[in-house]
């Protein structure tokens, strides 16, 4: 495990500022997700992160070939959410815009 990955795994997401949360999520997306999207000519960006009680709603926008792709609201979305819940916090929900 790289030093960068180790930092992400050991964070307490609830204690981070909004900017730090965006960076933590972006780091995981860079390491584990974006290369898969890029293989199909796509990408994604974080639009917002909102705290809702003890859960976190991460609003994302798909870019390039991923924009409008049906997989963005099914399998790809599930995979992204699963990676983020495993790497950052089990109470993350990813919502595509």
C-alpha positions as CSV (number, residue, x, y, z in Angstrom):
1,X,0.0,0.0,0.0
2,X,1.4,3.4,-1.0
3,X,1.9,6.2,1.6
4,X,-0.9,8.1,-0.2
5,X,-3.3,5.2,0.1
6,X,-2.4,4.6,3.7
7,X,-3.3,8.3,4.5
8,X,-6.7,7.9,2.9
9,X,-7.6,4.6,4.7
10,X,-6.7,6.0,8.2
11,X,-8.7,9.3,8.1
12,X,-11.6,10.1,10.2
13,X,-13.9,11.6,7.5
14,X,-16.3,13.1,10.1
15,X,-13.5,15.4,11.4
16,X,-12.4,16.7,8.1
17,X,-13.4,20.1,6.7
18,X,-15.4,20.1,3.5
19,X,-12.3,20.9,1.5
20,X,-10.4,18.1,3.1
21,X,-13.3,15.7,2.4
22,X,-13.3,16.7,-1.3
23,X,-9.5,16.1,-1.4
24,X,-9.8,12.7,0.3
25,X,-12.5,11.6,-2.1
26,X,-10.6,13.0,-5.1
27,X,-7.5,11.1,-4.0
28,X,-9.4,7.8,-3.9
29,X,-11.1,8.6,-7.3
30,X,-7.6,9.3,-8.8
31,X,-6.1,6.1,-7.4
32,X,-9.0,3.7,-8.0
33,X,-11.7,5.0,-10.3
34,X,-10.6,7.6,-12.9
35,X,-8.3,5.2,-14.8
36,X,-11.3,2.9,-15.4
37,X,-13.5,5.8,-16.6
38,X,-10.7,7.1,-18.8
39,X,-10.4,3.7,-20.6
40,X,-13.9,4.5,-22.0
41,X,-13.2,8.1,-22.7
42,X,-14.8,9.5,-19.6
43,X,-14.1,11.1,-16.3
44,X,-16.0,12.5,-13.3
45,X,-15.9,15.5,-10.9
46,X,-17.1,16.1,-7.4
47,X,-19.7,18.8,-7.4
48,X,-20.5,18.9,-3.7
49,X,-20.4,16.9,-0.5
50,X,-23.2,17.3,2.0
51,X,-23.4,15.8,5.5
52,X,-26.8,14.3,6.3
53,X,-27.0,13.2,10.0
54,X,-24.2,10.5,10.1
55,X,-24.0,10.0,6.3
56,X,-22.3,11.8,3.5
57,X,-23.9,12.5,0.1
58,X,-21.3,13.0,-2.6
59,X,-22.7,14.6,-5.7
60,X,-20.7,13.8,-8.8
61,X,-20.9,14.8,-12.5
62,X,-19.8,12.4,-15.2
63,X,-17.7,13.9,-18.0
64,X,-16.8,12.9,-21.5
65,X,-18.1,9.6,-22.7
66,X,-19.5,8.9,-19.2
67,X,-21.9,11.8,-19.4
68,X,-25.3,10.3,-20.2
69,X,-24.1,6.7,-20.1
70,X,-26.7,4.3,-18.6
71,X,-23.9,2.6,-16.6
72,X,-23.4,5.8,-14.7
73,X,-26.5,5.3,-12.6
74,X,-26.1,1.5,-12.3
75,X,-23.0,-0.6,-12.3
76,X,-20.4,2.2,-12.5
77,X,-22.2,4.1,-9.7
78,X,-22.3,1.0,-7.5
79,X,-18.6,0.4,-8.1
80,X,-17.6,4.0,-7.2
81,X,-19.8,4.0,-4.1
82,X,-18.4,0.7,-3.0
83,X,-14.8,1.8,-3.4
84,X,-15.5,5.0,-1.5
85,X,-17.3,3.2,1.4
86,X,-14.4,0.7,1.6
87,X,-11.7,3.4,1.5
88,X,-13.1,6.4,3.3
89,X,-16.3,5.9,5.3
90,X,-19.1,3.3,5.2
91,X,-21.8,6.0,5.3
92,X,-21.1,7.5,1.9
93,X,-23.7,7.7,-0.8
94,X,-22.8,8.8,-4.3
95,X,-25.4,10.7,-6.2
96,X,-24.9,11.5,-9.9
97,X,-26.2,14.8,-11.3
